[in-house]
Amino acid sequence: MIERMSEETQVIFLPETQPDLPLDRFLDRELSWLDFNQRVLELAEDSSIPLLERVNFLSIFASNLDEFFMVRVASLKRRIATGIATQSASGLSPQEVLGQISERTRDLQQRHANLFAGEISSTLGSHGIQIVHWSTLNDEEKEQLRDYFMNQVFPVLTPLAVDPAHPFPYISGLSLNLAVVLRNPKTAGQHFARVKVPPLLPRFVEVPGETKRYVPLEDVMGEFINELFPGMEVLQHHTFRVTRNEDLEVDEDEGENLLVQLEKELLRRRFGPPVRLEVAEDIDPQVLELLQRELSVKDYDVFHLPEPLDLKSLSALAFLPIPELQV
């Protein structure tokens, strides 16, 4: 009986009719990552978290964003430039993803900078930790920081001028720099120079005294920048920072030795094209135009931010030995 039924009976399973699925059911990988980093920023905004932990989250947010531009945005830009970028599963074209990244990043970076300049700085100040401007120091403190500049900072600075005999210098990725405009008193001609903020020195210089007060290193450099250019008149200086393409692209199927490929890629990373230019809000338009022209940076890759730039350096403050602000 069972055999006859199995021979004579045929059961046909018809596929169920699938409902139409929404076109936006997939999330874009890059935009989802920005959502993740926004969550890091929200932790910095959470007043229930210990203060120095919030400062640390500010630093982590900035560090994450640097990595995002160096690798993910750089890779997306390269695919667009080579014509191999295709529409993602999210339904967005590469150009649309890049446009949304630029818009979202501007909002997040401004929110990040405003949080530090406002609530975080104010709360740090109420606990005796202040990041101050040069103008707030008294004469004795200024003289002490002048000694610090001449003994610790000045010997390691290498200003690079731009003129017919010296082309625009190479700007290393993630370095903080001063763009300096000079005038020759004899000829009245104007010149441009770049001074790199030394990465091996503390980013925030502690002001001698009983309270914990700090001045950004670039502020100290700006006050004595004329020491680097004897005989020239310093007209203005502005901070800026470049993020370069540091994405590694190694094809393991190539016949070339893998180690040789890695060596070539690491060399290429050092001179990768810029993918982001961060500048101080008050930068002179002519200086910005010069930077964009020499670095081949478009308007949509320029981010105007309040100083200090590079808040990744806040990690130095996040680990101050003040247990009550960390737990």
Buried (B, 14 or more C-beta within 10 A) or exposed (E): EEEEEEEEEEEEEEEEEEEEEEEEEBEBEBBEBBEEBBEBBEBBBEEEEBBBBBBBBBBBBBBBBBBBBBBBBBBBBBEBEEEEBEEBEBEBBBEBBBEBBBEBBBEBBBBBBEBBBEBBBEBBBEBEBBBBEBEEBEEEBBEBBBEBBEEBBEEEBEBBBBEEEEEBBEBEBBBBBBBBBBBEEEEEEEBBBBBBBBEEBEBBBEBEEEEBBBBBBBBBBBBBBBBBBEEBEBEBBBBBBBBBBBBEEEEEEEEEEEEEBEEEBEEBBEEBEBBBBBBBEEBBEEBBEBBBEBBEBEEEBBBBBEBBBBBBBBBBBBEBEBEEBBE
